[in-house]
Amino acid sequence: MSEMEQNTIVVITGSTRGIGLGLARSFLAEGCRVVISGRKQQNVDEVSKVLSQDYGAEHIKGYACDVSDYNEVKGLWDFAIGHFRKIDIWINNAGLGHKSMAFWEQEIEKIDEILSVNLRGVMYGSRIALRGMLAQGWGHLYNMEGLGSDGRVIFGQSIYGASKSGLAYLTKALARETKATPVNVSALSPGMVITDLLLGNTDVSSDSFKKGKKIFNILADRVETVTPWMVRRILSNTGKGRNIRWLTTRKIIWRFLSAPFSKRDIFDEGSGF
């Protein structure tokens, strides 16, 4: 564990479960200090208690924050600065998914909810983090990509995909706008990870899921497999506009080629699904 890692302060939105929590654990395991966040105070308190027991209370702080509220996101920044005096890494991870269905069948409330968190929330976090990091003279902002970030279109995922497509453009634009500054902006692409966000709106007993399970077993991974790898690369990344991508094209090809010889079952590896 290097002195740099011991002194690295990380803020992660949406980090009381899923990939966000996995990232928090992985950063803590590397010796960093982490501020976790989620919408519900109870969840933040419970996760903070567990992480404090595992990694030491001096390394972990929690703050309840709804990323769709600008003032609450600003409060998250101020809270982290108040405790740790600086923020080296800010990760806009908070995101919501929705049931797979045609766009015109979605409730208008769901459209507003997804966009307010997945896109507007990322804009709020990015603005606050960039202004703060520019003022302190350093920092690295990361935005979490997802389905739609690479331009792929999947039936029934129009709202989520559009939000992540917009996020990808935003990240590239911010990387360009900060090019001449001491602040870096990059993207995180974890691929297909078994979380509530991926499967929470899916009927795992349905015939359509059973038919698609083969693809999950080829391409999907568990949080504890992906996040340590990502964190090590985040901590070593000094470039601008990078994309730390777990599921590369080469890896996808290899997995399909080796699938006939593999008995991999991601759902029997303690994922909870």
C-alpha contacts under 8 A as a table, 3 or more apart, distances in Angstrom:
res1	aa1	res2	aa2	distance
1	M	5	E	6.55
1	M	6	Q	7.12
1	M	30	E	6.43
1	M	31	G	6.52
2	S	5	E	5.31
2	S	6	Q	6.44
3	E	6	Q	5.05
3	E	7	N	6.31
4	M	7	N	5.23
4	M	8	T	6.10
5	E	8	T	5.00
5	E	30	E	6.64
5	E	31	G	5.73
5	E	32	C	5.31
5	E	235	L	7.58
6	Q	30	E	7.73
6	Q	31	G	4.85
6	Q	32	C	5.01
6	Q	33	R	7.22
7	N	32	C	6.35
7	N	33	R	7.20
8	T	32	C	5.10
8	T	33	R	6.19
8	T	87	I	7.69
8	T	88	D	6.00
8	T	89	I	7.69
9	I	32	C	6.15
9	I	33	R	4.94
9	I	34	V	5.85
9	I	35	V	7.84
9	I	84	F	7.15
9	I	86	K	6.89
9	I	87	I	5.13
9	I	88	D	5.24
9	I	89	I	6.40
10	V	27	F	7.88
10	V	32	C	7.20
10	V	33	R	6.22
10	V	34	V	4.77
10	V	35	V	6.23
10	V	87	I	6.19
10	V	88	D	6.08
10	V	89	I	4.71
10	V	90	W	5.86
10	V	91	I	7.71
11	V	34	V	5.84
11	V	35	V	4.77
11	V	36	I	6.28
11	V	37	S	7.99
11	V	80	A	7.45
11	V	87	I	7.17
11	V	89	I	6.31
11	V	90	W	4.83
11	V	91	I	6.17
12	I	15	S	5.85
12	I	20	G	6.61
12	I	24	A	7.26
12	I	34	V	7.61
12	I	35	V	6.44
12	I	36	I	5.49
12	I	37	S	6.45
12	I	90	W	6.10
12	I	91	I	4.81
12	I	92	N	6.35
12	I	93	N	6.42
13	T	20	G	7.13
13	T	36	I	6.50
13	T	37	S	5.06
13	T	38	G	6.50
13	T	67	V	7.69
13	T	91	I	6.44
13	T	92	N	5.53
13	T	93	N	5.24
13	T	94	A	5.13
14	G	17	R	7.27
14	G	20	G	5.78
14	G	21	L	7.84
14	G	36	I	7.46
14	G	37	S	5.52
14	G	38	G	4.84
14	G	39	R	7.58
14	G	92	N	7.88
14	G	93	N	5.66
14	G	94	A	3.93
14	G	95	G	7.07
15	S	18	G	7.19
15	S	19	I	7.25
15	S	20	G	3.84
15	S	21	L	4.43
15	S	22	G	7.81
15	S	23	L	7.75
15	S	24	A	6.84
15	S	36	I	5.38
15	S	37	S	5.44
15	S	38	G	6.12
15	S	93	N	7.42
15	S	94	A	7.29
16	T	20	G	6.66
16	T	21	L	5.23
16	T	36	I	6.83
16	T	37	S	6.47
16	T	38	G	5.80
16	T	43	N	6.45
16	T	44	V	6.17
16	T	47	V	6.10
17	R	20	G	6.02
17	R	21	L	4.72
17	R	22	G	7.42
18	G	21	L	5.49
18	G	22	G	6.27
18	G	195	T	5.38
18	G	196	D	6.78
18	G	197	L	7.62
18	G	223	V	6.87
19	I	22	G	4.85
19	I	23	L	6.04
19	I	193	V	7.88
19	I	195	T	7.33
19	I	223	V	5.87
19	I	227	T	6.99
20	G	23	L	5.13
20	G	24	A	6.25
20	G	93	N	6.23
20	G	94	A	7.58
21	L	24	A	4.96
21	L	25	R	6.21
21	L	36	I	7.88
22	G	25	R	5.20
22	G	26	S	6.16
22	G	223	V	5.95
22	G	224	E	6.32
22	G	227	T	5.71
22	G	228	P	7.85
23	L	26	S	5.03
23	L	27	F	6.08
23	L	227	T	5.29
23	L	228	P	7.10
23	L	230	M	7.96
23	L	231	V	6.69
24	A	27	F	5.24
24	A	28	L	6.16
24	A	34	V	6.51
24	A	36	I	7.06
25	R	28	L	5.11
25	R	29	A	6.07
25	R	51	L	7.51
26	S	29	A	4.99
26	S	30	E	6.38
26	S	227	T	6.39
26	S	228	P	5.11
26	S	231	V	6.36
27	F	30	E	5.10
27	F	31	G	6.57
27	F	32	C	5.40
27	F	33	R	7.43
27	F	34	V	7.24
27	F	228	P	7.81
27	F	231	V	6.28
28	L	31	G	5.04
28	L	32	C	5.01
28	L	33	R	6.23
28	L	34	V	6.79
28	L	55	Y	6.60
28	L	59	H	7.27
29	A	32	C	7.37
29	A	55	Y	7.45
32	C	59	H	7.06
33	R	58	E	7.83
33	R	59	H	4.45
33	R	60	I	5.90
34	V	59	H	6.25
34	V	60	I	5.07
34	V	61	K	6.48
35	V	60	I	5.86
35	V	61	K	4.76
35	V	62	G	5.44
35	V	63	Y	7.25
35	V	80	A	6.56
36	I	44	V	7.27
36	I	48	S	7.57
36	I	60	I	7.50
36	I	61	K	6.37
36	I	62	G	4.85
36	I	63	Y	6.47
37	S	44	V	6.27
37	S	62	G	5.75
37	S	63	Y	5.08
37	S	64	A	5.39
37	S	65	C	6.10
37	S	76	L	7.96
38	G	41	Q	7.27
38	G	43	N	7.08
38	G	44	V	5.99
38	G	63	Y	7.18
38	G	64	A	5.18
38	G	65	C	5.59
38	G	66	D	6.97
38	G	94	A	7.93
39	R	44	V	7.95
39	R	64	A	5.33
39	R	65	C	4.97
39	R	66	D	4.92
39	R	67	V	7.91
40	K	43	N	5.46
40	K	44	V	6.43
40	K	64	A	5.92
40	K	65	C	7.59
41	Q	44	V	5.04
41	Q	45	D	6.08
41	Q	63	Y	7.43
41	Q	64	A	5.07
42	Q	45	D	5.15
42	Q	46	E	6.15
43	N	46	E	5.15
43	N	47	V	6.08
44	V	47	V	5.36
44	V	48	S	5.91
44	V	62	G	5.79
44	V	63	Y	6.59
44	V	64	A	6.21
45	D	48	S	5.13
45	D	49	K	6.15
45	D	62	G	6.84
46	E	49	K	5.26
46	E	50	V	6.49
47	V	50	V	5.19
47	V	51	L	6.12
48	S	51	L	5.18
48	S	52	S	5.88
48	S	60	I	6.72
48	S	61	K	6.53
48	S	62	G	5.89
49	K	52	S	5.10
49	K	53	Q	6.30
50	V	53	Q	5.22
50	V	54	D	6.35
51	L	54	D	4.99
51	L	55	Y	5.84
51	L	56	G	7.32
51	L	57	A	7.72
51	L	60	I	6.96
52	S	55	Y	5.30
52	S	56	G	4.56
52	S	57	A	4.26
52	S	58	E	7.63
52	S	59	H	7.28
52	S	60	I	6.10
53	Q	56	G	5.75
53	Q	57	A	6.96
55	Y	59	H	6.76
55	Y	60	I	7.78
56	G	59	H	5.67
56	G	60	I	7.12
57	A	60	I	5.51
57	A	61	K	7.53
58	E	61	K	7.86
61	K	80	A	7.96
63	Y	76	L	6.42
63	Y	79	F	7.45
64	A	76	L	7.89
65	C	72	E	5.46
65	C	73	V	6.27
65	C	75	G	7.87
65	C	76	L	6.72
66	D	69	D	5.69
66	D	72	E	6.20
66	D	73	V	7.02
67	V	70	Y	6.76
67	V	72	E	6.80
67	V	73	V	5.63
67	V	94	A	7.46
67	V	117	V	6.13
67	V	121	G	4.75
67	V	122	V	7.56
67	V	124	Y	7.33
67	V	125	G	7.31
68	S	116	S	5.30
68	S	117	V	5.24
68	S	120	R	6.49
68	S	121	G	4.73
68	S	124	Y	7.69
69	D	72	E	5.40
69	D	73	V	6.48
69	D	121	G	7.44
70	Y	73	V	5.18
70	Y	74	K	6.21
70	Y	121	G	7.73
70	Y	124	Y	5.84
70	Y	125	G	7.97
71	N	74	K	4.98
71	N	75	G	6.07
72	E	75	G	4.78
72	E	76	L	6.34
73	V	76	L	5.00
73	V	77	W	6.58
73	V	124	Y	7.02
73	V	125	G	6.31
73	V	128	I	7.58
74	K	77	W	5.19
74	K	78	D	6.26
74	K	125	G	7.91
74	K	128	I	6.34
75	G	78	D	5.03
75	G	79	F	5.92
76	L	79	F	5.06
76	L	80	A	6.25
77	W	80	A	5.28
77	W	81	I	6.20
77	W	128	I	7.40
77	W	129	A	7.30
78	D	81	I	5.10
78	D	82	G	5.91
79	F	82	G	5.04
79	F	83	H	6.42
80	A	83	H	5.32
80	A	84	F	5.89
80	A	85	R	7.24
80	A	86	K	7.35
80	A	87	I	7.14
81	I	84	F	5.25
81	I	85	R	4.37
81	I	86	K	5.17
81	I	87	I	6.70
82	G	85	R	5.74
84	F	87	I	7.47
86	K	136	Q	7.67
87	I	90	W	7.06
87	I	133	M	7.43
87	I	139	G	6.88
88	D	133	M	7.90
88	D	138	W	7.11
88	D	139	G	4.64
88	D	140	H	6.23
89	I	139	G	5.86
89	I	140	H	4.92
89	I	141	L	5.95
89	I	142	Y	7.59
90	W	129	A	6.73
90	W	139	G	7.89
90	W	140	H	6.46
90	W	141	L	5.00
90	W	142	Y	6.24
91	I	141	L	6.06
91	I	142	Y	4.73
91	I	143	N	5.93
91	I	144	M	7.35
92	N	122	V	5.85
92	N	125	G	6.50
92	N	126	S	7.54
92	N	141	L	7.84
92	N	142	Y	6.19
92	N	143	N	4.91
92	N	144	M	6.13
93	N	143	N	6.51
93	N	144	M	5.22
94	A	117	V	7.09
94	A	118	N	7.03
95	G	114	I	7.70
95	G	117	V	5.96
95	G	118	N	5.02
95	G	197	L	7.94
96	L	114	I	5.83
96	L	117	V	6.80
96	L	118	N	6.53
96	L	160	Y	7.76
96	L	197	L	6.65
97	G	114	I	6.92
97	G	160	Y	6.12
97	G	197	L	5.80
97	G	198	L	7.45
97	G	201	N	7.45
98	H	110	K	7.62
98	H	114	I	7.91
98	H	157	Q	7.57
98	H	160	Y	7.16
98	H	201	N	6.05
99	K	156	G	7.61
99	K	157	Q	7.85
99	K	201	N	4.92
99	K	202	T	6.72
100	S	155	F	7.40
100	S	156	G	4.26
100	S	157	Q	5.70
100	S	201	N	7.63
100	S	202	T	7.78
101	M	105	E	6.62
101	M	106	Q	7.00
101	M	155	F	7.37
101	M	156	G	4.07
101	M	157	Q	6.99
102	A	105	E	5.49
102	A	106	Q	6.91
102	A	155	F	7.18
102	A	156	G	4.90
102	A	157	Q	7.77
102	A	158	S	7.62
103	F	106	Q	5.44
103	F	156	G	6.70
103	F	157	Q	7.82
103	F	158	S	6.10
103	F	159	I	7.22
106	Q	110	K	6.66
106	Q	111	I	7.29
107	E	110	K	5.28
107	E	111	I	6.77
108	I	111	I	5.15
108	I	112	D	6.44
109	E	112	D	5.18
109	E	113	E	6.07
110	K	113	E	4.96
110	K	114	I	6.05
111	I	114	I	5.45
111	I	115	L	6.22
111	I	159	I	6.44
112	D	115	L	5.42
112	D	116	S	5.88
113	E	116	S	5.23
113	E	117	V	6.39
114	I	117	V	5.50
114	I	118	N	5.75
114	I	119	L	7.80
114	I	159	I	7.03
114	I	160	Y	6.70
114	I	163	S	7.44
115	L	118	N	5.26
115	L	119	L	5.20
115	L	120	R	6.24
115	L	159	I	7.63
115	L	160	Y	7.91
115	L	163	S	6.01
116	S	119	L	6.01
116	S	120	R	4.84
116	S	121	G	5.84
117	V	120	R	5.88
117	V	121	G	4.57
117	V	122	V	7.09
118	N	121	G	5.91
118	N	122	V	6.23
118	N	160	Y	7.80
118	N	163	S	5.84
118	N	164	K	7.03
118	N	167	L	7.71
119	L	122	V	5.14
119	L	123	M	6.24
119	L	163	S	5.56
119	L	164	K	7.31
119	L	166	G	6.91
119	L	167	L	6.05
120	R	123	M	4.95
120	R	124	Y	6.17
121	G	124	Y	5.06
121	G	125	G	6.16
122	V	125	G	5.05
122	V	126	S	5.89
122	V	143	N	7.33
122	V	167	L	7.45
123	M	126	S	5.04
123	M	127	R	6.05
123	M	170	L	7.99
124	Y	127	R	5.28
124	Y	128	I	6.21
125	G	128	I	5.28
125	G	129	A	5.90
126	S	129	A	5.16
126	S	130	L	5.81
126	S	141	L	7.17
127	R	130	L	5.31
127	R	131	R	6.07
128	I	131	R	5.35
128	I	132	G	6.16
129	A	132	G	5.15
129	A	133	M	5.92
129	A	141	L	7.09
130	L	133	M	5.06
130	L	134	L	5.88
130	L	141	L	7.35
130	L	183	V	7.41
131	R	134	L	5.27
131	R	135	A	6.24
132	G	135	A	5.13
132	G	136	Q	6.33
133	M	136	Q	5.07
133	M	137	G	5.87
133	M	138	W	5.39
133	M	139	G	5.29
133	M	140	H	7.93
133	M	183	V	6.60
134	L	137	G	4.99
134	L	138	W	6.28
134	L	139	G	7.73
134	L	181	T	7.56
134	L	182	P	7.15
134	L	183	V	6.41
137	G	182	P	6.11
137	G	183	V	7.22
138	W	182	P	5.29
138	W	183	V	5.09
138	W	184	N	7.95
139	G	182	P	7.43
139	G	183	V	5.10
139	G	184	N	6.38
140	H	183	V	5.87
140	H	184	N	4.64
140	H	185	V	5.70
140	H	186	S	7.53
141	L	183	V	7.82
141	L	184	N	6.21
141	L	185	V	4.73
141	L	186	S	6.31
142	Y	185	V	5.90
142	Y	186	S	4.95
142	Y	187	A	5.21
142	Y	188	L	6.54
143	N	167	L	7.51
143	N	171	T	6.70
143	N	186	S	6.70
143	N	187	A	4.97
143	N	188	L	6.10
144	M	187	A	6.01
144	M	188	L	4.87
144	M	189	S	6.35
145	E	149	S	5.83
145	E	164	K	6.10
145	E	167	L	7.06
145	E	168	A	6.63
145	E	187	A	6.61
145	E	188	L	5.84
145	E	189	S	5.21
145	E	190	P	7.67
146	G	149	S	5.62
146	G	161	G	7.63
146	G	164	K	5.82
146	G	189	S	6.65
146	G	190	P	7.76
146	G	191	G	7.23
147	L	150	D	7.27
147	L	152	R	7.20
147	L	160	Y	7.38
147	L	161	G	5.47
147	L	164	K	6.52
148	G	151	G	5.13
148	G	152	R	5.40
148	G	153	V	6.46
148	G	160	Y	7.46
148	G	161	G	4.06
148	G	162	A	6.30
148	G	163	S	7.65
148	G	164	K	5.29
148	G	165	S	4.97
149	S	152	R	7.49
149	S	161	G	7.14
149	S	164	K	5.02
149	S	165	S	4.33
149	S	166	G	7.56
149	S	167	L	7.15
149	S	168	A	5.33
150	D	165	S	7.11
150	D	168	A	7.85
151	G	165	S	6.69
153	V	157	Q	7.71
153	V	158	S	7.66
153	V	161	G	7.22
154	I	157	Q	5.76
154	I	158	S	7.40
154	I	161	G	7.87
155	F	158	S	7.11
157	Q	160	Y	5.54
157	Q	161	G	5.68
158	S	161	G	5.20
158	S	162	A	5.90
159	I	162	A	5.21
159	I	163	S	6.25
160	Y	163	S	5.16
160	Y	164	K	6.35
161	G	164	K	5.21
161	G	165	S	6.02
162	A	165	S	4.98
162	A	166	G	6.15
163	S	166	G	5.21
163	S	167	L	6.21
164	K	167	L	4.77
164	K	168	A	6.17
165	S	168	A	5.21
165	S	169	Y	6.55
166	G	169	Y	5.21
166	G	170	L	6.17
167	L	170	L	4.97
167	L	171	T	6.14
168	A	171	T	5.20
168	A	172	K	6.39
168	A	187	A	7.83
169	Y	172	K	5.25
169	Y	173	A	6.12
170	L	173	A	5.06
170	L	174	L	6.08
171	T	174	L	5.16
171	T	175	A	6.16
171	T	185	V	6.93
171	T	186	S	6.74
171	T	187	A	6.76
171	T	241	G	7.75
172	K	175	A	5.11
172	K	176	R	6.36
172	K	186	S	7.89
172	K	241	G	6.48
173	A	176	R	5.20
173	A	177	E	6.16
174	L	177	E	4.93
174	L	178	T	6.03
174	L	185	V	6.55
175	A	178	T	5.36
175	A	179	K	6.07
175	A	184	N	6.74
175	A	185	V	4.92
175	A	186	S	6.85
175	A	240	K	6.17
175	A	241	G	5.07
176	R	179	K	5.12
176	R	241	G	7.57
177	E	180	A	7.59
178	T	181	T	5.17
178	T	182	P	7.70
178	T	183	V	6.34
178	T	184	N	6.77
178	T	185	V	7.46
179	K	182	P	7.99
179	K	183	V	7.84
179	K	184	N	7.52
179	K	240	K	7.10
181	T	184	N	7.81
184	N	238	T	7.59
184	N	239	G	6.82
184	N	240	K	5.01
184	N	241	G	7.29
185	V	240	K	5.62
185	V	241	G	5.60
185	V	242	R	7.59
186	S	240	K	6.17
186	S	241	G	4.63
186	S	242	R	4.84
186	S	243	N	5.85
186	S	244	I	7.79
187	A	241	G	7.20
187	A	242	R	6.25
187	A	243	N	4.62
187	A	244	I	6.25
188	L	230	M	7.99
188	L	243	N	5.72
188	L	244	I	4.98
188	L	245	R	6.20
189	S	243	N	6.86
189	S	244	I	6.00
189	S	245	R	4.57
189	S	246	W	6.26
189	S	247	L	7.59
190	P	193	V	6.90
190	P	226	V	6.79
190	P	227	T	7.93
190	P	230	M	7.83
190	P	244	I	7.98
190	P	245	R	6.05
190	P	246	W	5.16
190	P	247	L	6.67
191	G	220	A	7.45
191	G	245	R	7.36
191	G	246	W	6.06
191	G	247	L	5.09
192	M	198	L	7.81
192	M	216	F	7.75
192	M	219	L	6.43
192	M	220	A	4.67
192	M	221	D	6.39
192	M	247	L	7.71
193	V	198	L	7.13
193	V	220	A	5.36
193	V	221	D	4.94
193	V	222	R	5.53
193	V	223	V	6.18
193	V	226	V	7.82
194	I	198	L	6.19
194	I	199	L	7.06
194	I	220	A	6.53
194	I	221	D	6.21
194	I	222	R	5.46
194	I	223	V	6.83
194	I	271	S	6.83
195	T	198	L	5.29
195	T	199	L	6.28
195	T	200	G	7.42
195	T	222	R	7.88
195	T	223	V	7.48
195	T	271	S	7.97
196	D	199	L	5.20
196	D	200	G	4.29
196	D	201	N	7.85
197	L	200	G	5.43
197	L	201	N	7.51
198	L	201	N	7.47
198	L	202	T	7.96
199	L	202	T	5.01
199	L	203	D	7.93
199	L	204	V	7.75
202	T	209	F	7.67
203	D	206	S	5.48
203	D	209	F	6.99
204	V	209	F	5.63
204	V	210	K	7.15
204	V	273	F	7.94
205	S	209	F	6.88
205	S	210	K	7.06
206	S	209	F	5.38
206	S	210	K	6.39
207	D	210	K	5.05
207	D	211	K	6.17
208	S	211	K	5.16
208	S	212	G	6.26
209	F	212	G	4.98
209	F	213	K	5.89
210	K	213	K	5.08
210	K	214	K	7.80
211	K	214	K	6.77
212	G	215	I	5.55
212	G	216	F	6.81
213	K	216	F	5.03
213	K	217	N	6.25
214	K	217	N	5.15
214	K	218	I	6.41
215	I	218	I	5.07
215	I	219	L	6.06
215	I	220	A	7.74
216	F	219	L	5.29
216	F	220	A	4.89
216	F	266	I	7.43
217	N	220	A	5.88
217	N	264	R	6.16
217	N	265	D	5.43
217	N	266	I	5.45
217	N	267	F	7.78
218	I	255	R	6.05
218	I	256	F	6.65
218	I	259	A	6.44
218	I	264	R	7.44
219	L	247	L	7.96
219	L	252	I	6.85
219	L	255	R	7.04
220	A	266	I	7.06
221	D	225	T	6.59
221	D	226	V	6.92
221	D	266	I	6.78
222	R	225	T	5.38
222	R	226	V	6.58
222	R	266	I	7.45
222	R	271	S	6.74
223	V	226	V	5.36
223	V	227	T	5.93
224	E	227	T	5.85
224	E	228	P	6.80
225	T	228	P	6.64
225	T	229	W	7.27
226	V	229	W	5.56
226	V	230	M	6.33
226	V	246	W	7.03
227	T	230	M	4.98
227	T	231	V	6.03
228	P	231	V	5.17
228	P	232	R	6.30
229	W	232	R	5.43
229	W	233	R	6.60
230	M	233	R	5.25
230	M	234	I	6.13
230	M	244	I	6.91
230	M	246	W	7.31
231	V	234	I	4.91
231	V	235	L	6.14
232	R	235	L	5.32
232	R	236	S	6.43
233	R	236	S	5.10
233	R	237	N	5.90
233	R	244	I	7.18
234	I	237	N	5.13
234	I	244	I	7.54
239	G	242	R	6.25
245	R	248	T	6.24
247	L	251	K	6.07
247	L	252	I	6.58
248	T	251	K	5.14
248	T	252	I	6.26
249	T	252	I	5.07
249	T	253	I	6.25
250	R	253	I	5.25
250	R	254	W	6.22
251	K	254	W	5.12
251	K	255	R	6.14
252	I	255	R	5.21
252	I	256	F	6.37
253	I	256	F	5.33
253	I	257	L	6.19
254	W	257	L	5.09
254	W	258	S	6.05
255	R	258	S	5.15
255	R	259	A	5.74
256	F	259	A	5.07
256	F	260	P	7.88
257	L	260	P	7.18
258	S	261	F	5.56
258	S	262	S	6.37
259	A	262	S	5.03
259	A	263	K	7.75
265	D	268	D	5.64
265	D	269	E	7.06
266	I	269	E	5.49
266	I	271	S	7.26
267	F	270	G	6.86
267	F	271	S	5.88
267	F	272	G	7.28
267	F	273	F	5.82
268	D	271	S	7.01
270	G	273	F	7.87
